[in-house]
Amino acid sequence: YSPNGASFMDNVEIDFATEELVIFGDLSTCSGASQNFISIGQNIGSWSGNNLHFYYYPETDRMLIQCMQGGSAQNIDLSNVNGKFTVVFNSEGLTINDVLYPSSENAAMRNVAALTTVQVGSTEGSGRSNASNYSIKKRQK
């Protein structure tokens, strides 16, 4: 799937204790301002709540992940991000390009991992993703 800047969202039933979400996208087709690459959570159209929002800044090759719990964010700020980008989310936390950011250190991740149905897509903010070759799947851990 290639959203070409369009909004998209799907509901996924999942048991994060035994399953995980795997999200892949090619960021090399992104240009310009901030883009909501992907969000995972309870109500991904909202900035607050129990959501994980991934914002890509192509002009600086930066990915800001805002792990939202209510109205407060715990941020993960990644630099030198470009090209192929892979996210795996399960009860242990976020694995981004093979680096684990553990949920034991992040209340928002634990809240999202406790959900049995999550929304996945890009609907938050004013900038949609132009990443190409999206793949979003659920698999056994």
Secondary structure by P-SEA (a helix, b strand, c coil): cccccbbbbbbbbcccccbbbbbbbbcccccccccccccccccccccccbbbbbbbbccccbbbbbbccccccbbbbbcccccbbbbbbcccccccccccccccccaaaaaaaaccccccccccccbbbcccccccccccc
